[in-house]
Amino acid sequence: MKRGLTLERIPDPFASLYEKATRLVIESYYRGLAQEVVGFLQTGRILDLGTGPGYLPVEIVKRSPALTVVGIDLSRSLIKMARRNAMNAGVPGQLHFEVGNANRLRFSDESFDMVLSTGMLHMLRDPVAVLRECYRVLRCGREAWFFDPARVSSQIDKKKWRASLSLLERFMYLVFSFYLRLDPPKRYHESRVTDMIRATPFKDFRVVEKHGELELRLKKDRAI
Ligand SMILES: C[S@@+](CC[C@H](N)C(=O)[O-])C[C@H]1O[C@@H](n2cnc3c(N)ncnc32)[C@H](O)[C@@H]1O
C-alpha cells in the first residue's frame, strides 16, 4: 500500500479551507444523502467516521429528532469546527463530535445502528482495519455506508469558492495544490474495494461505482 508523504488527516493549516469548500455543497450533496439516511433509519445512534466539519451529521439530525450522531475525526481543528457548526445549526444535543481514530474505535461492540463515512476511505493507511472496526461496533442487521471519494469536490462552484478565500487562504490553496501534485490522492476501484471487504467479516455487501464515486453498503448479518 502507498505510504511516503501520504497524510491520513487533513493538516490543520488546511482545515478552514476544507470547511469553506464543503460548506458550498451542503445543499447539493449532504442534504440529499442525509435525506436518504433518514429514509433508511428512523431512530437510533449513527457513527460518522472522518466527519470533517460535521455537515452530514448536522443535516441528518435536523431531519430526525429520534436520531443521534457521533462524529469522529483525526483532526482537532475540524472537530472544533464541527462542534461550532452543530451549535450554529441549533442541534448540539443530538450530536457529539470527538477526536478519534477510525482504526481503533473506543466504542463498545454492537453500539451503533449505522456507520457512515464520506470521503475518508482513500485517506486511510489501513482500510481493512477500519472496515473490521465498523463490523465490531455495528449492531446485528445494521449497515455501514461508505462514499469515496465523496462527490464533494466535483460539486463545488470553483469560482464562488475562490472568491470566498482571503489572500492567505489563496496562498495556502496553492501550497496544497502543489502538495497534491507531488502526492495525488489514491483512487480505489470496485475490485480493489471488494477485495478489502472480503478480508473482513462482512458477507452481505454491495459496491457500486457511480459518477466517479464508490458506494459501499455493508450489512452485518451475524453477531460477533
Ligand atoms: C476528505 S475528508 C471528508 C470529511 C467529511 N466526511 C466530509 O464529507 O466533508 C476525510 C476526513 O477523514 C479524516 N480521517 C482520515 N483518516 C482518519 C482516521 N483514521 N480516523 C478518523 N478520521 C480520519 C480526515 O482528517 C478528514 O477530515
The ligand as a Gaussian input file, in Angstrom:
#p B3LYP/6-31G(d) Opt

LIG

0 1
 C      -11.933000      14.206000       2.696000
 S      -12.295000      14.411000       4.380000
 C      -14.040000      14.126000       4.445000
 C      -14.675000      14.809000       5.616000
 C      -16.202000      14.710000       5.708000
 N      -16.651000      13.359000       5.876000
 C      -16.838000      15.354000       4.513000
 O      -17.655000      14.730000       3.841000
 O      -16.540000      16.521000       4.253000
 C      -11.677000      12.948000       5.170000
 C      -11.596000      13.099000       6.664000
 O      -11.206000      11.864000       7.230000
 C      -10.350000      12.135000       8.325000
 N       -9.572000      10.913000       8.590000
 C       -8.634000      10.334000       7.828000
 N       -8.185000       9.206000       8.403000
 C       -8.872000       9.057000       9.559000
 C       -8.863000       8.085000      10.604000
 N       -8.038000       7.034000      10.584000
 N       -9.718000       8.248000      11.631000
 C      -10.561000       9.305000      11.686000
 N      -10.595000      10.265000      10.740000
 C       -9.769000      10.145000       9.682000
 C       -9.514000      13.329000       7.851000
 O       -8.949000      14.067000       8.915000
 C      -10.564000      14.130000       7.101000
 O      -11.196000      15.081000       7.897000

